[in-house]
Amino acid sequence: MKKTLIAIAAAASALTAGTAFAQSFDGTSPWQVRVRALHLDSENGGAAGDAGVSINNKWIPEVDVSYFFTPNIAAELVLTYPQKHSVYLNDAYLGSLKHLPPTLLAQYHFTNFGAFKPYVGAGINYTHFSSVNLPAGLDVKRSSWGGALQVGFDYALDKNWSLNFDVKKVYIDTKINNNIGKLKVDPWLVGVGVGYRF
């Protein structure tokens, strides 16, 4: 996991290396930070899902850091801390696990709508599963790579502050042993929050 997180951080750094000394486009910094409250709504599909294995939906905090290469093109790194989920079998509590899902997205921002600034994004997600507490003989694959899609908008309150609404579809799955199969979590992530452009 540590090597993977280092690789993700290195990729994010590489994206900004060539423009580290670039001047701002409109007098503001190319850096933006957002804080969101996010609802995770799991799809709970796949063979394990068909067998009645699922995880709970929940609200989670999210922080993202964006770097604007141009007024339209940006990269966004989405972060949270390991999130604990309950695992159910046919609606009966089976145990718990945690997942950490950093996601890196490339975005296109539309800039011709005044204070209303919609965007779309696509990228990659890495999820690490930990603190797995399941009945003896059951375990899950500890890592997952998948795509991520995004649509949202910022509404500028002033030069620095904005309100944000964001929807992401993230593809996350893990294998459960003992021939139970693959559980596709594949959540929809719907978030609201605030952003600050430095």
C-alpha positions in Angstrom: 0.0 0.0 0.0 2.8 2.4 1.0 4.5 2.0 -2.4 1.2 2.6 -4.2 0.4 5.8 -2.3 3.9 7.0 -3.1 3.3 6.3 -6.8 0.0 8.2 -6.8 1.7 11.1 -5.0 4.6 11.0 -7.6 2.1 11.0 -10.4 0.3 14.0 -9.0 3.7 15.8 -8.6 4.7 15.0 -12.1 1.5 16.5 -13.4 2.5 19.9 -11.9 6.2 19.8 -12.3 6.4 21.4 -15.7 4.2 24.3 -14.6 5.4 24.8 -11.1 6.5 28.4 -11.8 3.6 29.3 -14.1 1.9 32.6 -13.5 -1.8 32.6 -12.6 -4.3 33.2 -15.4 -6.4 35.8 -13.7 -4.4 36.9 -10.7 -5.2 33.9 -8.6 -3.2 30.8 -7.8 -3.6 27.7 -9.9 -4.3 25.7 -6.7 -7.7 25.0 -5.3 -8.8 23.0 -2.3 -12.3 21.7 -1.6 -13.9 20.1 1.5 -17.0 18.0 0.9 -19.6 16.0 2.8 -20.0 12.9 0.6 -22.7 10.3 0.5 -21.4 6.8 -0.6 -24.1 4.7 -2.2 -22.8 1.3 -3.0 -23.9 -0.7 -6.0 -23.2 -4.1 -4.2 -23.2 -6.1 -7.4 -21.1 -9.0 -8.7 -21.2 -12.7 -7.7 -20.8 -11.9 -4.0 -23.6 -9.3 -4.3 -25.8 -11.8 -6.0 -25.1 -14.2 -3.1 -26.4 -11.5 -0.7 -23.1 -10.0 0.4 -23.2 -6.2 0.7 -21.7 -3.2 2.5 -23.6 -0.3 4.1 -24.0 3.2 2.6 -22.8 6.1 4.6 -21.8 9.8 4.7 -18.0 10.4 4.6 -15.7 13.5 4.6 -13.6 14.3 1.5 -10.8 16.7 0.7 -9.5 17.3 -2.8 -6.6 19.3 -4.1 -6.8 20.7 -7.7 -4.1 22.2 -9.9 -5.2 24.2 -13.0 -2.8 24.0 -15.9 -5.0 26.4 -17.9 -8.4 28.0 -17.1 -10.0 24.9 -18.5 -7.7 22.0 -17.7 -7.0 20.7 -14.2 -5.9 17.7 -12.2 -7.7 16.7 -9.0 -6.5 14.4 -6.2 -9.4 13.2 -4.0 -8.5 12.1 -0.5 -10.2 10.9 2.7 -9.1 8.7 5.6 -9.8 4.9 5.8 -13.6 4.4 6.0 -15.2 1.6 8.1 -18.0 -0.4 6.5 -20.3 -3.1 7.9 -20.5 -6.2 5.8 -23.8 -8.1 5.5 -24.9 -11.5 4.3 -28.5 -11.6 3.3 -29.1 -8.5 5.5 -27.5 -10.2 8.5 -24.3 -8.6 10.0 -21.2 -10.5 8.9 -18.3 -8.3 10.0 -16.5 -5.1 9.0 -13.7 -3.7 7.0 -12.1 -0.4 6.1 -11.3 1.0 2.7 -9.0 3.9 1.6 -9.8 5.1 -1.9 -7.5 7.9 -3.3 -8.6 9.0 -6.8 -6.7 11.0 -9.4 -8.8 12.8 -12.0 -8.2 14.9 -15.1 -10.9 17.6 -15.5 -12.3 20.0 -18.1 -13.8 23.2 -16.7 -16.3 25.3 -18.6 -15.6 29.0 -18.1 -18.2 30.8 -20.1 -21.1 30.8 -17.6 -20.1 33.5 -15.2 -20.1 32.5 -11.6 -21.5 29.0 -12.5 -18.5 26.8 -13.4 -19.4 23.3 -14.5 -16.8 20.6 -15.1 -16.4 17.0 -16.1 -13.6 14.6 -15.2 -12.2 11.1 -15.6 -9.4 9.2 -14.0 -8.2 6.3 -11.9 -8.9 5.0 -8.4 -6.8 2.8 -6.1 -8.6 1.3 -3.1 -6.8 -0.4 -0.2 -8.9 -2.7 2.1 -7.7 -3.1 5.7 -8.9 -4.0 9.2 -10.9 -6.9 7.8 -12.9 -8.4 10.5 -14.9 -11.4 9.1 -15.7 -14.9 10.3 -12.9 -17.4 10.3 -12.0 -18.6 6.9 -13.3 -15.5 5.1 -11.0 -12.7 3.7 -10.9 -10.1 0.9 -8.4 -9.1 -1.7 -6.7 -6.1 -0.2 -6.3 -3.8 -3.3 -8.5 -2.7 -6.2 -7.7 -0.5 -9.3 -10.6 1.0 -11.3 -11.8 3.9 -13.3 -13.6 7.0 -12.1 -16.0 9.4 -13.8 -17.1 12.8 -12.5 -19.4 15.7 -13.2 -20.0 18.8 -11.0 -19.9 22.5 -10.7 -18.5 25.3 -8.6 -20.5 28.5 -7.9 -18.1 31.4 -7.2 -19.0 33.5 -4.2 -16.0 35.8 -4.7 -12.5 35.6 -6.1 -11.5 32.9 -3.7 -14.5 31.1 -2.2 -17.0 28.9 -4.0 -19.8 26.4 -3.3 -19.5 23.0 -4.9 -21.7 20.1 -6.0 -20.1 16.9 -7.3 -21.1 13.5 -8.5 -18.6 10.6 -9.1 -19.0 7.0 -10.2 -16.0 5.0 -8.9 -15.3 1.4 -9.9 -14.2 -0.6 -6.8 -14.3 -4.3 -6.4 -12.7 -7.0 -4.2 -12.7 -10.8 -4.2 -14.0 -12.7 -1.3 -12.4 -16.1 -0.8 -14.1 -19.6 -0.3 -15.7 -19.4 -3.8 -18.0 -16.6 -2.7 -16.8 -14.5 -5.7 -16.2 -10.8 -6.5 -18.1 -8.0 -4.7 -18.4 -4.9 -6.9 -18.8 -2.0 -4.6 -18.9 0.5 -7.5 -20.3 3.4 -5.5 -22.0 6.6 -6.6 -20.4 9.5 -4.6 -22.6 12.6 -4.2 -21.0 15.5 -2.5 -21.6 19.1 -1.4 -19.0 21.4 0.0 -16.9 24.6 -0.3 -13.8 25.4 -2.3 -11.0 27.9 -1.8 -8.9 29.1 -4.7 -5.5 30.5 -3.5 
